[in-house]
Amino acid sequence: DSSALLPCDLLSDQSEDEVTPSDDEGLSVVEYVKGYPPNSPYIGSSPTLCHLLPVKAPFCCLRLDKGCKHNSYEDAKAYGFKNKLIIVSAETAGNGLYNFIVPLRAYYRSRRELNPIVLLLDNKPFCPHRPDHHFLEAICCFPMVYYMEGSVDNLDSLLQCGIIYADNLVVVDKESTMSAEEDYMADAKTIVNVQTMFRLFPSLSITTELTHPSNMRFMQFRAKDSYSLALSKLEKQERENGSNLAFMFRLPFAAGRVFSISMLDTLLYQSFVKDYMITITRLLLGLDTTPGSGYLCAMKVTEDDLWIRTYGRLFQKLCSSSAEIPIGIY
């Protein structure tokens, strides 16, 4: 059972790479190759060894919501994906989306566990929502990467892109909302949309980017929640004490469900003094690799692991048994 493998075993166990079509009902994973993406959307990106298609996909096949001469699929359900989807809602197709895709197609990920990626691009008339030729050229070499026009405030768009088959949804902050007349209203629409999806699809893991860190308190809000109320009082005390990290006690932030782009500004300031800051950040994100370095991955803690009891014992167990260093738990 490949699901029982620890992440560090994926490199040493090559059995999945030797699967024949008859072993898994002709699964298309056998068609993937390992290599470096031939096209990068910008200068300065470091090449990362990834799972790639042996032949680039035609641009028309990247469109999820419209059929073409190669297939007639017009929604995620028609594709019959075996793994859960990862959906990214963004205003435009920029270089950041390329950096999002690369770690999810990195060589150290199991071929059988690659998640289809759907880019949900805003379809407003004033937005250049259609990906340009250079971006499509950069992503057409990756397996199971698609895009479609739509918006997170449109239920039809969400259903068409396969939200009921998704495990993760990433909502990228839109530049057009940052220019709101009132600063703190810039996140209003995003918060309402995410809160609606939080209620409609409670099992969906939603990661949201906000303009203002102070608006994190509105994310995944539940009325009459005594624990959240206690945390809000603690946050208020921290704010009165002059802390600029009062939001760090909020559950959505601690679980990695929400962040603010302004947080990256502090990293830029530190990089003037600590020249290794950008290098470490790129390594953690999986955008760079160095000889002998590890990689970032997630492990699911199940009921069988409850005997470990504490985070300290989990840290000790992983370090001693598989040389893994846990850097967070949620």
C-alpha positions as CSV (number, residue, x, y, z in Angstrom):
1,D,0.0,0.0,0.0
2,S,1.7,3.2,-1.2
3,S,-0.3,5.3,1.2
4,A,1.6,3.6,4.1
5,L,5.0,4.9,2.8
6,L,6.7,7.7,4.6
7,P,7.5,10.7,2.4
8,C,11.2,9.9,2.7
9,D,10.6,6.4,1.2
10,L,9.2,7.7,-2.0
11,L,12.7,8.2,-3.5
12,S,14.0,4.9,-2.5
13,D,11.0,2.9,-3.5
14,Q,10.8,2.9,-7.3
15,S,8.2,0.2,-7.7
16,E,5.6,2.7,-8.8
17,D,7.8,3.9,-11.7
18,E,8.0,0.4,-13.1
19,V,4.2,-0.2,-13.2
20,T,2.9,-1.6,-16.4
21,P,-0.4,-0.5,-17.9
22,S,-2.0,-3.8,-17.0
23,D,-1.1,-3.3,-13.3
24,D,-3.3,-0.4,-12.8
25,E,-6.0,-0.5,-15.6
26,G,-3.8,1.5,-18.0
27,L,-3.2,4.4,-15.7
28,S,-1.6,7.2,-17.5
29,V,1.1,7.7,-14.9
30,V,3.3,5.4,-16.9
31,E,3.5,8.1,-19.6
32,Y,5.1,10.7,-17.4
33,V,8.8,11.4,-17.6
34,K,11.1,13.1,-15.2
35,G,12.9,16.2,-16.5
36,Y,13.3,20.0,-16.2
37,P,10.5,22.2,-17.5
38,P,11.7,23.4,-20.9
39,N,10.1,26.9,-20.6
40,S,10.1,29.3,-17.8
41,P,7.8,32.4,-17.7
42,Y,10.5,34.6,-16.3
43,I,14.2,35.0,-16.1
44,G,15.9,33.9,-12.9
45,S,13.8,30.9,-12.0
46,S,15.8,27.9,-11.0
47,P,15.1,24.6,-12.8
48,T,13.4,21.9,-10.7
49,L,13.2,18.3,-11.7
50,C,9.6,17.5,-12.2
51,H,7.1,15.0,-13.6
52,L,6.5,16.0,-17.2
53,L,4.5,14.9,-20.2
54,P,6.6,13.2,-22.9
55,V,4.8,15.5,-25.4
56,K,3.5,18.9,-24.7
57,A,-0.3,19.2,-24.4
58,P,-2.0,21.3,-27.1
59,F,-3.2,24.6,-25.8
60,C,-6.8,23.7,-26.5
61,C,-6.5,20.7,-24.2
62,L,-5.5,22.9,-21.3
63,R,-9.0,24.5,-21.3
64,L,-11.1,22.6,-18.8
65,D,-14.5,24.0,-19.7
66,K,-14.4,23.7,-23.4
67,G,-14.1,20.7,-25.6
68,C,-11.7,20.5,-28.6
69,K,-10.8,18.1,-31.4
70,H,-8.8,16.0,-28.9
71,N,-11.6,15.5,-26.3
72,S,-15.1,16.6,-25.7
73,Y,-14.9,17.2,-21.9
74,E,-16.5,20.4,-20.5
75,D,-16.2,19.9,-16.8
76,A,-14.1,18.2,-14.2
77,K,-16.5,15.3,-13.7
78,A,-16.1,14.2,-17.3
79,Y,-12.4,13.7,-16.8
80,G,-12.9,11.2,-14.1
81,F,-9.9,12.1,-12.1
82,K,-8.8,9.5,-9.6
83,N,-7.2,12.0,-7.2
84,K,-8.7,15.0,-5.5
85,L,-8.3,18.3,-7.2
86,I,-6.4,21.5,-6.2
87,I,-8.3,24.6,-7.4
88,V,-6.6,28.0,-7.6
89,S,-8.9,31.1,-8.0
90,A,-6.9,34.1,-9.3
91,E,-7.6,37.2,-11.3
92,T,-4.9,36.7,-13.9
93,A,-2.4,34.0,-14.9
94,G,0.9,35.3,-13.6
95,N,4.3,34.0,-12.7
96,G,3.2,33.2,-9.2
97,L,0.9,30.5,-10.5
98,Y,3.9,28.8,-12.3
99,N,5.7,28.8,-9.0
100,F,2.6,27.3,-7.4
101,I,2.5,24.4,-9.9
102,V,6.2,23.5,-9.9
103,P,6.4,22.1,-6.3
104,L,3.2,20.1,-6.9
105,R,4.8,18.4,-9.9
106,A,8.3,17.9,-8.3
107,Y,10.1,14.6,-8.9
108,Y,9.9,13.5,-5.2
109,R,6.1,13.3,-5.3
110,S,4.5,10.0,-6.0
111,R,3.2,9.7,-9.5
112,R,0.1,8.0,-8.3
113,E,-0.7,10.8,-5.9
114,L,-0.3,13.8,-8.2
115,N,-3.4,16.0,-7.8
116,P,-5.0,17.6,-10.9
117,I,-4.6,21.4,-10.8
118,V,-7.4,23.7,-12.1
119,L,-6.8,27.4,-12.5
120,L,-10.0,29.4,-12.1
121,L,-9.4,32.7,-13.7
122,D,-11.6,35.7,-13.3
123,N,-14.0,36.3,-16.2
124,K,-14.8,39.9,-15.7
125,P,-14.7,42.0,-18.9
126,F,-12.0,44.5,-17.7
127,C,-9.6,41.7,-16.6
128,P,-7.1,40.1,-19.0
129,H,-8.3,36.7,-17.8
130,R,-7.1,34.7,-20.8
131,P,-3.6,33.3,-20.1
132,D,-1.1,34.6,-22.6
133,H,0.9,32.4,-25.0
134,H,4.1,32.5,-22.8
135,F,2.2,31.2,-19.7
136,L,0.5,28.4,-21.6
137,E,3.8,27.5,-23.2
138,A,5.3,27.2,-19.7
139,I,2.5,25.0,-18.2
140,C,1.7,22.8,-21.2
141,C,4.5,20.3,-20.3
142,F,3.0,19.5,-16.8
143,P,0.5,16.7,-16.5
144,M,-3.1,17.4,-15.3
145,V,-2.9,21.2,-15.3
146,Y,-6.0,23.0,-16.7
147,Y,-7.6,26.4,-16.6
148,M,-11.0,27.8,-17.1
149,E,-12.8,31.2,-16.8
150,G,-15.0,31.7,-13.8
151,S,-15.2,33.2,-10.4
152,V,-15.5,31.9,-6.8
153,D,-18.7,33.9,-6.3
154,N,-20.4,31.9,-9.1
155,L,-21.6,28.5,-7.9
156,D,-21.9,27.2,-11.5
157,S,-18.2,28.0,-12.1
158,L,-17.2,26.2,-8.9
159,L,-19.2,23.1,-9.8
160,Q,-17.9,23.1,-13.3
161,C,-14.3,23.2,-12.1
162,G,-14.9,20.3,-9.8
163,I,-15.1,21.8,-6.3
164,I,-17.0,18.8,-5.0
165,Y,-14.1,16.6,-6.1
166,A,-11.5,19.0,-4.6
167,D,-9.5,18.7,-1.4
168,N,-7.9,22.2,-1.6
169,L,-9.0,25.6,-2.8
170,V,-6.6,28.5,-2.9
171,V,-8.1,32.0,-3.2
172,V,-5.5,34.6,-4.4
173,D,-6.1,38.2,-3.5
174,K,-7.2,40.2,-6.5
175,E,-5.4,43.4,-7.5
176,S,-8.7,45.1,-8.4
177,T,-10.0,44.7,-4.8
178,M,-6.9,46.3,-3.3
179,S,-8.0,49.7,-4.7
180,A,-11.2,49.9,-2.6
181,E,-12.3,53.3,-1.4
182,E,-11.9,52.2,2.2
183,D,-8.8,50.3,2.9
184,Y,-10.3,47.7,5.2
185,M,-13.1,47.0,2.7
186,A,-10.6,45.7,0.2
187,D,-11.1,42.1,1.6
188,A,-14.8,42.3,2.0
189,K,-15.8,40.4,-1.1
190,T,-13.1,37.8,-0.6
191,I,-14.2,37.2,3.0
192,V,-17.9,36.8,2.0
193,N,-17.1,34.4,-0.8
194,V,-14.8,32.2,1.3
195,Q,-17.2,32.2,4.2
196,T,-19.9,31.0,1.9
197,M,-17.8,28.2,0.5
198,F,-16.8,27.4,4.1
199,R,-20.4,26.8,4.9
200,L,-21.3,25.0,1.6
201,F,-18.3,22.7,1.5
202,P,-17.2,22.2,5.1
203,S,-14.7,19.4,4.2
204,L,-12.9,21.6,1.7
205,S,-9.5,23.0,2.8
206,I,-9.5,26.7,1.8
207,T,-6.4,28.8,1.8
208,T,-7.0,32.6,1.4
209,E,-4.8,35.6,0.7
210,L,-5.9,38.8,2.2
211,T,-4.7,42.4,1.8
212,H,-4.9,43.4,5.5
213,P,-3.8,41.0,8.3
214,S,-6.3,42.5,10.7
215,N,-9.1,41.0,8.6
216,M,-8.1,37.5,9.4
217,R,-10.4,37.5,12.4
218,F,-13.4,37.3,10.0
219,M,-12.1,34.1,8.3
220,Q,-14.0,30.8,8.9
221,F,-16.1,32.7,11.5
222,R,-18.5,30.7,13.7
223,A,-21.0,32.4,16.0
224,K,-21.2,31.4,19.6
225,D,-17.8,29.6,19.6
226,S,-16.4,29.9,23.1
227,Y,-12.9,29.0,22.0
228,S,-12.8,31.6,19.3
229,L,-14.1,34.2,21.7
230,A,-11.3,33.4,24.2
231,L,-8.8,33.7,21.4
232,S,-10.2,37.1,20.4
233,K,-9.7,38.4,23.9
234,L,-6.1,37.2,23.9
235,E,-5.6,38.9,20.5
236,K,-7.0,42.1,21.9
237,Q,-4.6,41.9,24.8
238,E,-1.7,41.4,22.4
239,R,-2.7,44.3,20.3
240,E,-2.9,46.5,23.4
241,N,0.6,45.5,24.3
242,G,1.8,46.7,20.9
243,S,2.3,43.3,19.2
244,N,2.2,43.3,15.4
245,L,1.6,39.5,15.4
246,A,-1.7,39.5,17.4
247,F,-3.4,37.5,14.7
248,M,-1.0,34.5,15.1
249,F,-3.3,33.0,17.7
250,R,-6.2,32.8,15.3
251,L,-6.9,29.2,14.3
252,P,-7.2,29.9,10.5
253,F,-3.8,31.5,10.5
254,A,-2.2,28.8,12.7
255,A,-3.6,26.1,10.4
256,G,-2.2,27.9,7.3
257,R,-5.7,28.7,6.0
258,V,-5.2,32.4,5.7
259,F,-2.2,34.8,5.2
260,S,-1.6,38.3,4.1
261,I,0.8,39.3,1.3
262,S,2.1,42.1,3.5
263,M,3.8,39.4,5.6
264,L,6.3,38.9,2.9
265,D,7.5,42.5,3.3
266,T,9.1,41.6,6.6
267,L,11.1,38.9,4.9
268,L,12.3,41.5,2.4
269,Y,13.5,43.7,5.2
270,Q,15.3,40.9,6.9
271,S,17.0,39.8,3.6
272,F,19.1,43.0,3.7
273,V,20.7,41.7,6.9
274,K,20.3,38.0,6.4
275,D,21.3,37.3,2.9
276,Y,20.3,33.6,3.2
277,M,16.6,34.5,3.8
278,I,15.5,34.3,0.2
279,T,17.5,31.1,-0.4
280,I,15.9,29.3,2.6
281,T,12.4,30.5,1.6
282,R,12.8,29.1,-1.9
283,L,14.0,25.8,-0.5
284,L,11.0,25.6,1.9
285,L,8.6,26.3,-1.0
286,G,10.2,23.7,-3.2
287,L,11.3,26.2,-5.8
288,D,15.0,25.4,-5.4
289,T,17.0,22.3,-4.5
290,T,20.5,21.9,-3.3
291,P,22.6,18.7,-3.1
292,G,21.6,16.7,0.0
293,S,18.7,19.0,0.9
294,G,15.3,17.7,1.8
295,Y,11.9,18.8,0.7
296,L,8.7,20.0,2.2
297,C,5.8,17.5,2.4
298,A,2.7,16.8,4.5
299,M,1.9,13.8,6.6
300,K,-1.6,12.8,7.8
301,V,-1.8,11.9,11.4
302,T,-4.5,9.2,11.8
303,E,-6.1,7.5,14.8
304,D,-3.3,4.9,14.7
305,D,-0.8,7.6,15.6
306,L,-2.7,8.9,18.6
307,W,-0.4,6.9,20.9
308,I,2.3,9.5,20.2
309,R,0.1,11.9,22.2
310,T,2.3,15.1,22.1
311,Y,4.0,17.1,19.4
312,G,7.3,16.7,21.2
313,R,7.1,12.9,21.0
314,L,6.1,13.2,17.3
315,F,9.1,15.4,16.7
316,Q,11.4,12.8,18.4
317,K,9.9,9.9,16.6
318,L,10.2,11.4,13.1
319,C,13.7,12.6,13.7
320,S,14.9,9.2,15.0
321,S,13.0,6.9,12.7
322,S,13.1,8.6,9.3
323,A,15.3,11.7,9.7
324,E,12.4,14.0,9.1
325,I,12.0,17.4,10.9
326,P,8.4,18.5,11.5
327,I,8.1,22.3,11.3
328,G,4.4,22.6,12.0
329,I,1.3,20.7,12.9
330,Y,-2.4,21.5,12.1
